[in-house]
Amino acid sequence: MKGLLFNIQKFSIGDGPGIRTTVFFKGCPLRCLWCHNPESQRGVPERIFHAERCAHCGRCRGVAAKDDRFFCLHGARELCGREWESDEVLREVLKDRDFYETSGGGLTLSGGEPLAQFLFARELLQKAHSAGLHTALETCGYAPAGQLEEIAGWTDLFLYDYKETDPIRHRDFTGVGNRLILENLALLGRLGKPVILRCPIVPGCNDRPDHFAAIAALANAHPTIERVELAPYHSFGEQKYPTLGRRLPAFSVPDEEQKRAWLAAVSENCAKPVAFTG
């Protein structure tokens, strides 16, 4: 089986326990305004143009610019996303088995949204689990409940995104409501699956006292949520938007004082550990 990926990141230490390999799936049902991986959103290969690398040599004019096989000598044009077979991915992941065993790490599926390519994600998790690897799935939770229930048998840990409490704001920020996401989080609790609740915090969007209180209440209500991880907005993804011909809304990067205040606001009423991602 083949799946469309846009990156395989080795020595990842922020996507679950230990040293891990994170496999990034292309395609996502959400359109978060602050997305730092915009190249992950569309479930098709995309041409990326790095204007700062262009030498204006003219080789890419005409037909060549539309040919996915075209290779730019200066790295100004590249194709984001290619198909991988599950065995091919697993071979790449298993190259670092020694690091997983000594650190308690393993494989993490991320994106985009892995469940948008459910059959491929399921097959990859099955094979990784059979190979003795610890498996983690980062998900926005916006998927049919049956898919989540089926894939849970081969997933040791869920990194579960919780972006906004208010359903209207959630739709404004991401393009979808949050009812299904909350229902699927409850489903994982009934299945007894360990969950890390990951919460992006964006100034001017969801940095509100009621949302912080709701994060704590949600963590307290679900016994299998092990901890809460806050992900303050950062600007690392901003430079990606022009390469895709898109524009990112202007968001401010929080300073250390703001981030400490957010951490304190969630921790105040949360019975679970609260920390920043990474």
C-alpha positions as CSV (number, residue, x, y, z in Angstrom):
1,M,0.0,0.0,0.0
2,K,1.2,3.5,-0.8
3,G,0.8,6.8,1.1
4,L,1.6,10.4,0.3
5,L,4.2,11.8,2.7
6,F,6.1,15.1,2.7
7,N,8.8,14.4,5.3
8,I,10.4,11.7,7.4
9,Q,12.2,13.3,10.3
10,K,14.8,11.4,12.2
11,F,15.9,12.0,15.8
12,S,12.7,13.7,16.7
13,I,12.4,14.4,20.5
14,G,9.1,16.3,20.7
15,D,6.6,13.9,19.3
16,G,6.3,11.3,22.0
17,P,8.8,9.6,24.5
18,G,12.4,9.1,23.6
19,I,14.1,9.5,20.3
20,R,11.7,8.9,17.5
21,T,11.2,9.0,13.8
22,T,8.2,11.2,12.8
23,V,6.5,10.4,9.5
24,F,4.6,13.4,8.1
25,F,1.4,12.6,6.1
26,K,0.2,15.0,3.4
27,G,-3.5,16.1,3.6
28,C,-5.6,17.4,6.4
29,P,-9.4,18.0,6.9
30,L,-8.7,21.2,8.9
31,R,-7.4,24.6,7.8
32,C,-6.1,26.1,11.0
33,L,-5.4,29.8,10.5
34,W,-2.0,29.5,12.2
35,C,-0.9,26.2,10.6
36,H,2.9,26.0,10.7
37,N,3.0,23.2,8.2
38,P,0.9,24.6,5.3
39,E,2.6,22.2,2.9
40,S,0.8,19.4,4.7
41,Q,-2.8,20.7,4.1
42,R,-3.5,19.5,0.5
43,G,-3.5,15.8,-0.1
44,V,-1.7,16.1,-3.4
45,P,1.9,16.8,-4.4
46,E,2.6,20.5,-4.7
47,R,5.3,22.5,-6.4
48,I,7.2,24.9,-4.1
49,F,9.1,27.9,-5.3
50,H,12.0,29.4,-3.2
51,A,12.4,32.8,-4.8
52,E,15.5,33.6,-2.8
53,R,17.3,30.7,-4.4
54,C,16.4,31.5,-8.0
55,A,19.4,32.3,-10.3
56,H,17.1,33.4,-13.2
57,C,18.7,30.9,-15.5
58,G,15.5,30.3,-17.4
59,R,15.7,26.5,-17.4
60,C,12.3,26.2,-15.8
61,R,10.4,28.2,-18.4
62,G,7.6,26.7,-20.4
63,V,6.9,23.0,-20.2
64,A,9.7,22.2,-17.7
65,A,8.0,24.4,-15.0
66,K,5.0,22.1,-15.1
67,D,6.9,18.8,-15.2
68,D,7.2,17.1,-11.8
69,R,10.4,15.5,-12.9
70,F,12.1,18.8,-13.5
71,F,15.2,19.3,-11.3
72,C,16.3,22.8,-10.4
73,L,20.1,23.0,-10.1
74,H,19.7,25.8,-7.5
75,G,17.0,24.2,-5.4
76,A,14.5,27.0,-6.2
77,R,11.8,24.6,-7.4
78,E,10.9,21.4,-5.7
79,L,8.0,19.0,-5.4
80,C,6.5,18.6,-1.9
81,G,5.0,15.2,-1.4
82,R,5.7,11.8,-2.9
83,E,4.3,8.3,-2.6
84,W,5.9,5.8,-0.3
85,E,5.2,2.1,0.2
86,S,4.6,1.1,3.8
87,D,7.5,-1.4,3.7
88,E,9.8,1.3,2.3
89,V,8.8,3.7,5.2
90,L,9.3,0.9,7.8
91,R,12.8,0.1,6.4
92,E,13.7,3.7,6.8
93,V,12.3,3.9,10.3
94,L,14.0,0.6,11.5
95,K,17.5,2.0,10.6
96,D,17.4,3.8,14.0
97,R,16.0,0.9,16.1
98,D,19.0,1.1,18.4
99,F,18.2,4.7,19.3
100,Y,14.6,3.7,20.1
101,E,15.6,0.8,22.3
102,T,18.0,2.9,24.4
103,S,15.8,5.9,24.7
104,G,12.3,4.4,24.9
105,G,11.4,6.0,21.5
106,G,9.8,4.7,18.4
107,L,7.6,5.8,15.5
108,T,5.2,8.7,15.4
109,L,2.7,9.4,12.6
110,S,2.0,13.1,12.1
111,G,1.0,15.5,9.4
112,G,-1.2,16.9,8.1
113,E,-3.6,14.3,9.4
114,P,-2.6,10.6,9.3
115,L,-6.2,9.5,9.5
116,A,-6.9,11.3,6.2
117,Q,-5.0,8.3,4.7
118,F,-6.5,5.8,7.1
119,L,-5.7,2.6,5.3
120,F,-2.0,3.5,4.8
121,A,-1.7,4.7,8.4
122,R,-3.3,1.6,9.7
123,E,-1.0,-0.7,7.7
124,L,2.1,1.3,8.7
125,L,1.1,1.1,12.4
126,Q,0.4,-2.6,12.2
127,K,3.8,-3.3,10.7
128,A,5.6,-1.1,13.1
129,H,3.8,-2.7,16.1
130,S,4.6,-6.2,14.8
131,A,8.3,-5.1,14.5
132,G,8.2,-4.3,18.3
133,L,8.2,-0.5,17.9
134,H,6.5,1.9,20.2
135,T,3.9,3.7,18.1
136,A,2.3,7.2,18.5
137,L,-0.3,9.0,16.4
138,E,-0.7,12.7,16.4
139,T,-4.2,13.6,15.3
140,C,-6.7,16.4,15.2
141,G,-9.4,13.8,16.0
142,Y,-11.6,14.9,13.1
143,A,-12.2,11.4,11.6
144,P,-14.9,8.7,11.7
145,A,-15.1,7.1,15.2
146,G,-14.7,3.7,13.6
147,Q,-11.4,4.5,12.1
148,L,-10.0,5.8,15.5
149,E,-11.3,2.7,17.3
150,E,-9.8,0.3,14.7
151,I,-6.4,2.0,14.6
152,A,-6.2,2.2,18.4
153,G,-5.2,-1.5,18.7
154,W,-1.8,-0.7,17.0
155,T,-1.3,2.7,18.6
156,D,0.5,2.9,22.0
157,L,0.0,6.7,22.5
158,F,-2.2,9.4,21.0
159,L,-1.0,13.0,20.7
160,Y,-4.4,14.6,20.6
161,D,-4.8,18.2,19.4
162,Y,-7.3,20.4,21.2
163,K,-7.4,23.8,19.5
164,E,-10.5,25.7,20.8
165,T,-13.3,25.2,23.2
166,D,-16.0,27.4,21.7
167,P,-17.6,25.5,18.7
168,I,-18.2,28.6,16.7
169,R,-14.7,29.9,17.2
170,H,-13.4,26.4,16.4
171,R,-15.1,26.5,13.1
172,D,-13.8,30.1,12.4
173,F,-10.2,29.1,13.3
174,T,-10.1,25.6,11.7
175,G,-12.9,25.3,9.2
176,V,-14.7,22.6,11.2
177,G,-16.6,22.2,14.4
178,N,-15.2,20.5,17.5
179,R,-18.1,18.1,18.4
180,L,-16.6,15.1,16.6
181,I,-13.2,15.9,18.0
182,L,-14.5,15.8,21.6
183,E,-16.5,12.7,21.0
184,N,-13.5,10.9,19.6
185,L,-11.4,12.0,22.6
186,A,-14.0,10.5,24.9
187,L,-13.9,7.3,22.8
188,L,-10.1,7.0,23.4
189,G,-10.8,7.3,27.1
190,R,-13.3,4.4,27.0
191,L,-10.8,2.3,25.1
192,G,-8.2,3.0,27.8
193,K,-5.7,4.6,25.4
194,P,-3.0,6.9,26.8
195,V,-3.4,10.4,25.5
196,I,-1.2,13.6,25.6
197,L,-3.5,16.6,25.1
198,R,-1.7,19.1,22.8
199,C,-3.0,22.6,22.8
200,P,-1.7,25.3,20.4
201,I,-2.1,28.7,22.0
202,V,-2.3,31.7,19.6
203,P,-2.4,35.3,20.8
204,G,-5.6,37.0,19.8
205,C,-7.3,33.7,19.1
206,N,-7.5,31.2,21.9
207,D,-5.4,32.8,24.7
208,R,-8.5,33.3,26.8
209,P,-9.2,32.4,30.5
210,D,-12.3,30.4,29.5
211,H,-10.3,28.3,27.1
212,F,-7.5,27.7,29.6
213,A,-10.1,26.6,32.2
214,A,-11.7,24.3,29.6
215,I,-8.3,22.7,28.9
216,A,-7.8,21.9,32.6
217,A,-11.4,20.6,32.9
218,L,-11.0,18.4,29.9
219,A,-7.8,16.9,31.2
220,N,-9.3,16.3,34.6
221,A,-12.4,14.6,33.1
222,H,-10.5,12.0,31.1
223,P,-8.5,9.5,33.2
224,T,-6.3,8.4,30.3
225,I,-5.0,11.9,29.5
226,E,-1.5,11.7,31.0
227,R,-0.5,15.3,30.7
228,V,-1.2,18.6,28.8
229,E,1.3,20.1,26.4
230,L,0.9,23.7,25.5
231,A,2.3,24.7,22.1
232,P,2.7,28.6,22.0
233,Y,2.5,30.1,18.5
234,H,5.9,30.4,16.8
235,S,6.9,32.0,13.5
236,F,8.9,29.0,12.1
237,G,6.3,28.3,9.5
238,E,5.8,31.8,8.2
239,Q,8.5,31.6,5.5
240,K,6.7,28.5,4.0
241,Y,3.6,30.4,2.9
242,P,5.2,32.5,0.1
243,T,6.8,29.3,-1.4
244,L,3.3,28.0,-1.8
245,G,1.8,31.2,-3.2
246,R,-0.2,31.8,0.0
247,R,-0.5,34.4,2.7
248,L,-0.5,33.8,6.5
249,P,-2.6,36.1,8.7
250,A,-0.5,38.2,11.0
251,F,-0.1,36.7,14.4
252,S,2.2,37.9,17.2
253,V,4.8,35.6,18.8
254,P,4.3,35.5,22.6
255,D,7.1,36.5,24.8
256,E,8.3,34.4,27.8
257,E,6.1,36.3,30.3
258,Q,3.0,35.6,28.2
259,K,3.9,31.9,27.9
260,R,4.5,31.6,31.7
261,A,1.1,33.2,32.3
262,W,-0.6,30.7,30.0
263,L,1.2,27.8,31.8
264,A,0.1,29.1,35.2
265,A,-3.5,29.7,34.0
266,V,-3.9,26.0,32.9
267,S,-1.9,24.5,35.7
268,E,-4.0,26.3,38.4
269,N,-7.0,24.1,37.9
270,C,-5.4,21.0,36.3
271,A,-4.7,17.9,38.2
272,K,-2.5,16.6,35.4
273,P,1.1,17.8,34.6
274,V,1.2,20.8,32.3
275,A,4.3,21.7,30.2
276,F,5.3,23.2,26.9
277,T,5.8,20.9,23.9
278,G,9.3,19.8,23.2
